[in-house]
Amino acid sequence: MSEEILINVTPQETRVAVMQLGVVQDLHIERGSGRGIASNVYLGKVNRVLPGMQSAFIDIGLERSAFLHVADIWENSGDTAKPIEKILFEGQTLLVQVIKEPIGSKGARLSTQISIAGRLLVYLPQETHIGVSQRIEGTEQRDALRARLQASLPPEHQGGYIIRTAVEAADNPDFPADIAYLDKLWHNLQSAAQNASAPQLLYRELDISLRVLRDFVTQETLRIMVDSRTTYQKMLEFAQAYNPVAAERMEHYPGVRPLFDLYGVEEEIERALSKRVDLKSGGYLIIDQTEALTTIDVNTGGFVGLRNFDDTIFKNNLEATQVIARQLRLRNLGGIIICDFIDMDTQEHRDAVLDEFKKALARDHTRISVNGFSSLGLVEMTRKRTRESLAHVLCEPCPTCKGRGEVKTAQTVCYEILREIVREARQFNAREYRILASQQVIDLFLEEESQALAQLSDFIGKPISMQVETIYTQEQYDVILM
């Protein structure tokens, strides 16, 4: 399916949207103030070794120490695995790479196995084998690619490689150019490590505009539009050197109307921040994202179908599979994901929905694992989480509800205030009690709860006055002793 890549650049951030048939399929945002660190290589220093967790905290120069598990120590792979306290010690320096961004309260996750990505290859300097991406199918094709790469390697070359799916988009894969590029990066990194003192950044991953050319361009990419001339020139120079096919498809967009407005991307971003996603048939999804997992509930809504109830549910679920797969990419949802499709009576329908769901998820570049329907009729899956979700990048917890998604009713706050006045009256002998609260709460005290307020004033034997505080949220209040 043909696609277009739109790149919107401002001094503060760069946004990339991948479009198919005029619909946003993938979205990436990188801000200058918070550029991602995944794939960066650091010379780190061991802060603490935790034998009970078989892990260590490594100082790589960030606010929070990064996390290294014993399973991510390359030297410890194989049948002779050692406990972490036999491998690391406090104060030790070691070369580490970030494999997962800091997310929420968790620090970055590290590995000591270094991998450097090129356009066609991923270089593994500590390995010796040649692997092929699992997305490249066919034994003959995989063997031919291995043989071609092996023939391209210079004599006495060290290190291993993984052949990326990008080779399928290249009519004549230029392995020697990629090998030379990756060798140069690795030698520069090693030289920097020899003269560095921990903690220090040794290798920074490409920014998002150049990663587009390396990672996103495929055979289906018809056009790459960039609305910044400076970024366009930088990308064009990179593409001419490392991806000539992409260079031919690049365009500078000089239009007056913003690029993302022209293609409806801004509206799509707003919809991707909403809990509800409407389906074309009339059904809808409810997406709830929490720290531990994400739940997606499928509902028929106004979709009544044409034939019978089972057929209506089946068609609604089939449509939902495509939309869920797209929303996972668009919102960059990761971790544990629970999909609650509408209950289907026949195993045939369940199998068909699951097959369609897996096909829709196959377009995702992120690693995904899908289980079948559970005994409760839920589809459980995991999607690798390497960076913050779209909501976490663009939003923050509501200061009014503190992230609950709901606020206490004005009536609930009224009753809290009444109890607070009783507590204060038992401890202090004030001349008067004054309530400071929001307009909604004061209005309720003046109307429906006026009798309750009068009864309390009689009970404590003191007058109670009220004052509206326009800056208070509905849940905020103060009881002042006069």
N, C-alpha and C positions, 0 to 999 in steps of 0.2 A: 504494500500500500504506500503510495507516494506521500512524502511529508515535506514540510517547510520548517526551517528553524529561524525564529525571530529573536533578535538580541537588542534589548533596550539598555542603554548605558547612561548613567548620570554620575556626577563626581562622587556620590555617596554609595551607589550600589549598581550592580549589573544583574539584569534579569534575563533568563533564557526560557523561551517557550517552544516546545516541539508540537507542531500542528499536523493533524491528519484530517483531510476532507473538511478543513475549516474549523476543526474542534481541537482544543488544547488537550494533548495527551500527557505531557510531562512539563514540569515547571521547576526551575532552579533559580535560587536567589543567593547572591554573594555580596555581602556588604564590606566596604573598606574597613570599617571599625571592628568587624567581627569575622574576618576571613577564616574559613575552615582550616583545620590542621591535619585532616586525614591524609595519610601517605607521606607526611613530612618525616624526615629522618633527623634524630637528635643524638648528641652525645649526652647521655643521662648519668645521674649519680644515684646509687641505691640509698634511699632514706631509711627504710625499715624492711625487714624480712619477717614475714608472718608464717611460721611453720604450720600453725593450726589451720590456716586458710590455703596453704601452699601457694602463696602469692607474695609480691613485694610491691612497695610504693617507690616510684622512681621520680626524682626531681628532674624535669626537663625544661625548667624555667617558666612554667605557668603558675597561676595563682594556686591551683590545686595540684597535688602530686598525681602522677599517672599511675595506672594499675597494670601490673605484669603478672600473669598467671603462669604456673609452672608448665602448663601445656603449650604456652606460646613461646617457650625458650627453645630455639632451633637446636642448640647443642644437646638438648635433652630428649630428642626424638629417638624412636627406635625401641628395641627390646631392653635396653639397659638404662631405663629412666631412673634418675636420681631424685631424691627429695630436694626441694628448693634450697633448704639450708645448707646442702652440700655443694651448691652451685654458686650462690650469691652470698655476699657479705656486705654489711653497711659500709658506705663510703666507696664502694667499688664503682668504677665507671664502665659503661657498656653502650654499644651502638643499638639504638632501638628505633622502631618505626611505629607511628600511630596507625592503628587499624580500626579504631572507632573514636569518633569525636566525643568530647565531654557532653553529656546529655543530662539536663536537670542538675541534680546534686552529685552526679557521678563524674569522676575524673575520666580523662582519656584512657583508652585501653591500648596496650602496647604489644609488640612482638619483636623478638630479636632476629626473626627471619626477614631480611630485607628484600623488597621487590620494587623494581622501578619500571613504570609503564611507558612504552612507546606506542606508536600508532598500530603496528602490526604484532608486536611482541611485548611480553613482560619478561624482564631480565631478573633472574634469581642467582645472584653471584655466589651464594653458598651451596647451590645445588649442582647436579651434573646431568640430570635427565632433560629430555625435551617432551613437554606435554602439549596437548591440543585442547582448546576450549570444548566443553561438553556440548555446546550449541552447534558445533560443526559435526554434521552427521555423515555417515558412510565410512566404512573401514578403509576403502581404497583411497578416498580423498584425504583422510587423516594420515594414512601411511605416506602418501605422496608429499604432503606438506612437511612431514617430519624429515623425509629424505631430502627435500629441496632445502630446508633450513640447515640440515647437517652439512650439505655440500657448500653452503654459503659461509660456514664458519671458518675463520682463519686458522692455520695450524697452531697447535698448542693453546687454543682458546680455552679459558676456564669459565665455569658457570653454566647454569641451565636456563631454559626458556619455556614460556608458555605461549603458544600461537593463539592470538586473539581472533574473535569472530570477524574483525575488520578485514581480514584477508579475503573474505568472500566478496567484499565490495571492490577489491582491487583486481583489475584484469591481469596485471603482471606484478605480483607482490615483490617489492624491492627490499628483500631481507637484508642485504649488505648495508644499505643506508640506515636502517633501523638499528642494526648491530653496532655500527660505528657511533651513532648518536647515543645509544645506551652505554657503550663502553666509556665514552667521554664523560658522561654524567657520573658513572661509578668511580672513575679515576679522580675526578674533581672532588667527589665526596670523600674518598679515602685520604686525599691530600689535606682537605680541610680538617678531617678528624685527627691527623697527626699533630696539627698545630693548635688544636682547640683545647679548652679547659671546660669541664662539665659544670653546669648544664649549658648546652649551646646548640642552636639550630644549624644543621649541616646541609640539608637539602630541603627546599620548599617546593611543594607541588605547584604545577602550573595554575594560573588563575582561571576562572570559569570561562572567559572568552577563548582562551587557547585550548582548554580541555574540550570545548565543543568540537574543535577540529580534530582532536585526537580520538575522542571517545564517542561522539554522537553522530557523526556523519556516516551514513550507510549508502547502499546502492539505491535505496528509496528516496534519499534526500535530493530534492529537485533544486532547492534554493536556500541560501543562507542570507538573511537580510539583517544589516546592522545600521542603527540610526546614529552612530557616532563616527565621524570621519577618522578621528585619531585611532580609535579601536579598530576600525575597518582596515586601516593601513597596517597596523601591528599584526592583525590576524592574517592579512593577505601575505605579508612577508613570511610569516610562519608557515602558512599553507603552501606557498611556492617552494619552500625548502623541504617540507616534510609530508605534504599531502596535496600534490598538484591537482587531483580530481576536485578536492574541496575548493581550491582557488578559483576554478572555472565556474563554480556555482555561487560565488559570493557576490553580493550587491550592497552598495551603500544606499540607504533610504534617506533621501533629503526632504521628504514631505513635511508640510506644515502641521498636519494632523498627527498626533503621537502614534507611533507604530502599534503599540498595544491597544490603543483605542480603535484603530482602524480594523484590527482583526478580532476585536471583542475579548481580548485577554484580561483586561481590567475587570470586566463583569464576571469572568470565570474565576478570577482570584477571590472576588467577594463571595461567590457561591461556594467556593472551596473552604470558606471559613464558617459556613453555616452547618448546623447539625442535620438539617433536612435536605435531602437531594431528591428532586422530583424525577420520575421516570416518564418517558414519552407516552406510555400507555395510560397513565393516570395513577399508577402506584408510586411509592416513594420509599426512600431509605432514611433511617435515623442512625447517624454515626456519632458514637460517644467515645471520646479519646480520654484515657486516664493514664496515670504514671505507669501502671502495671500492664495494661492491655487495652485494646480497642474493640468495641462491640459494634456490629453492623446489623440492624434489624430491618428485615424486608417486609413491606406492607402492601396490600392490594390497593388501598385508598379508593379512588373512584373508578378503578379498572373492573368492569363487570363481565368482560368477555362476550363471546357470541354463542358458544355451544353449551358447555356444562361447567360445573364448579371446579372439577379436577383439571380440566383443560385451561381454565382461567388462571389457576394457581401455577400450573406448569409454565405457561407463557410468561407470567409475571416474574417467576424465578429465573427463567432463561434470560430475560431482558436485564434483570438485576445483576447477573454474573458479569456482563460486559461493563456495566456502570461501576460496580464495585472494583473491578480490576483497574479501571481508569482512575477512580478516586484514590486508590492506594498509591498510584504513581504521582498523581497531582498533589496530594496532601503529604506525600512522603511518609506514610504511616508505617511504622515498624514494630518489631517485637511480636508479642502474641496477639493474634486477631481472631475473634470469634464471629462467625457469620450465621445469623439466625434466619435461614430461609423459611418461607411459609411451608408448613407441614404438608408433605405429599404422601398419598396413600400407597402408591405403587413403587416398587423397587426400580422399575424401568425408568420412571420419571426422575427418581433420585440419581440414578446412574447417568442419565442424559445431562442433568443439570451439573453434576460434578465434572463430567467430561468437558462440557462447554466452559465451565469456570477455569479448569486447568489450561484450556486452549487460550482463553483471554489473558491469563496470568503469564503465559509463555512469552509474551511480548515485553515483559518487564526485565530490565537489565540487572535488577537486584535479586539476590538469591532468595528463593521462596520454597517452603515445604508445606504441602497441603495434605491433611488427613481426610479420610472419608467422613460420611455422616456418622455422628456419635449416636449412642442409644437415646439421647435426648433430642436428636434431629438437628444438631449443630454441626457446622463445618469448622474445624479447628485448623489454624494455619500459623506459620511464622514467616515474617519478612525481615531480612537482615536490616538492622538499624545501625547505620554508620554516621548519620548526621541528624540534626534536629528536624522535627516535622515542620510543615509550612505554618501551622498555627503557633508553634513555639517560636518561630522566627519572627512572625509578624505581630503577634499578640502577647499579652501578659495577663495574669489573673486579675479579674475584676476587683477593684478596691472596695466595692460595696458588698459583694457577696463572698469575697475571698476565694473565688474559684469554684464555689458550690454550684453556680448556675441558677440559684434561687435566692430571694431575699425574704426575710420574715415579713409577714403582713403587718399593716399598721396596727391592727387589733392586738396581735401578739406583742408588739413593742409597748402598746398601752398597758397591757397587763404586767409586763416586766417592770415598767416604771412604777406602777402601783405597789408592787412587791418591794421595790427598792426604797420607796418612801416609808413603808412600814419598817424596814430594817433600820433606816436612818433614824426614824422617830424613837425606836427602842434604845438607841445608843446615845443620841444627842437631843438636847432640849433647845431646839431652834425656835426663833420667833416666827418664821415663815419658811415654806419650802417652795422653790421655784423650779419649774420643769423647763428645760431647754431641749427642743426637739424639732423635727422637720415639720413642714406645713401639713403633710398628710396626717401625722400623729396628732398634732394640735387640733386640727379640724375634727378628728374623731372624738377627742376629749370634749370639744365644744358641742358635739351633736350626740351620737349614740352612747358615748361613755360618760356623758356629763353627770348622770345620776351616780355612777360608780365613783367618780371623783368627789362629788359632794358627800357621799357616805363616808369616804375615807377621811375627808377633812373633819367631819363630825367625830369620827372614831379617834383620831389623834389629837383633836382639840386645837388644831392650828390651821391657819389659812394656807391654801395652795394656789400659787399663781402660775401663769404659763407665758412662754416667750418663744416665738418662731425663730429658728436659726436657719437661714436660707442655704448655708453651706453644708448643713448636716445631711447625710444620707438617711434613708428611711429607718435604718437600724441604729443610727447614732442618737444618743441622748445624754443629758447630764441632769442630776438633781442637785441644786444649789441650796445650801443652808443659809438663810438670811438672818 
